[in-house]
Amino acid sequence: MDLSIETKCMYGDREGLKGEPTGSISFPIYQTATYAHPEVGKSTGFDYSRLQNPTRQHLERVVASLENGIDALAFSSGMAAITALMEIFKPGDHLITDIDLYGGSIRLFDNINEKNGISFSHINCSKEDVESYIKPNTKAIYIETPTNPMMNVVDIEKMAEIAKAYKLLLIVDNTFLSPYFQNPLDFGADIVIHSGTKFLGGHNDTLAGFVITNSTEISDKMRFIIKTVGSGLSPFDSWLILRGIKTLAVRMEKSQENAIAIVDYLRNEPKVKNVYYPGIKDSPGYEISKRQSRGFGSMITFEVESPELARHILKYTKLIPFAESLGGVETLLTYPFTQTHADVPEEIRKANGITESVLRMSVGIEAKEDLVNDLKEAISSYKG
Ligand SMILES: *Cc1c(COP(=O)(O)O)cnc(C)c1O
């Protein structure tokens, strides 16, 4: 039976639930490190929780079904997932990555993977000629769309065509839209990444990360890596993410509705210079978004008239906290310049437009009037 995405949030692994002997509606937390073997050479399918755990497996099957993949692996954080994924490459390999990525990913690539012999070209995949950066040792294209924080939209299908022509892997970090609004594997990507800490978990209370693929070869490699490096998600945290996913559909719809109301307000606010949101009709990414996504999401980046006003807003909103992270039920304001993107080299930050006047907002599920009023009051109390 082909299930719609809302239903998959609960029943993405119907078989796994049916196999539960008590009929438990909530999948149990198997808080165990190890499993007894029936006899030598036989296994229940579970040997040791670094390799497999029933709660983590149930979560992985639900996430695989949400992304239309054949396998998903759950890690202890988004960065643990990306770090494990990078183990499929070897010294001498070269990767093309978008220049506007989550700051932690750039930090990993430039400080740890480079040291281990992997090289990178960071380019603007929504504007530049990606093909001209391909070298004989290039192995993959790594993108986020929309990008973090500037909300550039990258054409997944176009990237997939280039990747196929040169036998490269296309890796898409799909954190910003979640599988509810976008499924990169359907557009030719080979691997999807999620920081499960964000929309999948949805409550700003648990770290998690995922690697999803529709290739058995990559799945086999990743299964070997997770059992060897040991960064799999714990049973309890797996359960928390499962619980978060049950409400993914309603959260995504409500937070997007709120985001659209906030974008409308910000675009009419004279002290706001620029609003970056792919749902704005004359924005460069609008048409591509319509083709590859079912929604525009709830991440907004905006530039105010001065760095002083940006800092004033972060200090004087009464409701909205100034905090890192995104994708939770609580709306959060982030200052990429000193938070998520502080470790990104200055020239990259500049080229991307991440100035001291740029704020990023992850819109939650509060009443939209309260959110707009909070922003309005913080901005109007600025007398600079
Ligand atoms: C947060 C984030 C990550 C890293 O995930 P963690 O769970 O914080 O380790 C990776 N990519 C994107 C787009 C993110 O927003």
The ligand as an SDF file (V2000), in Angstrom:
LIG
                    3D

 15 15  0  0  0  0  0  0  0  0999 V2000
   22.2140   21.7040   12.5320 C   0  0  0  0  0  0  0  0  0  0  0  0
   22.6180   21.3160   11.1730 C   0  0  0  0  0  0  0  0  0  0  0  0
   23.5790   20.3260   10.9670 C   0  0  0  0  0  0  0  0  0  0  0  0
   24.3070   19.6590   12.1130 C   0  0  0  0  0  0  0  0  0  0  0  0
   23.4490   18.8890   12.8840 O   0  0  0  0  0  0  0  0  0  0  0  0
   23.6090   18.6460   14.4710 P   0  0  0  0  0  0  0  0  0  0  0  0
   22.4720   17.7760   14.7780 O   0  0  0  0  0  0  0  0  0  0  0  0
   23.5750   19.9840   15.1380 O   0  0  0  0  0  0  0  0  0  0  0  0
   24.9530   17.9920   14.6590 O   0  0  0  0  0  0  0  0  0  0  0  0
   23.8660   19.9690    9.6590 C   0  0  0  0  0  0  0  0  0  0  0  0
   23.2510   20.5700    8.6170 N   0  0  0  0  0  0  0  0  0  0  0  0
   22.3320   21.5270    8.7880 C   0  0  0  0  0  0  0  0  0  0  0  0
   21.6780   22.1470    7.5930 C   0  0  0  0  0  0  0  0  0  0  0  0
   21.9860   21.9370   10.0640 C   0  0  0  0  0  0  0  0  0  0  0  0
   21.0700   22.8960   10.2210 O   0  0  0  0  0  0  0  0  0  0  0  0
  1  2  1  0
  2  3  1  0
  2 14  2  0
  3  4  1  0
  3 10  2  0
  4  5  1  0
  5  6  1  0
  6  7  2  0
  6  8  1  0
  6  9  1  0
 10 11  1  0
 11 12  2  0
 12 13  1  0
 12 14  1  0
 14 15  1  0
M  END
$$$$
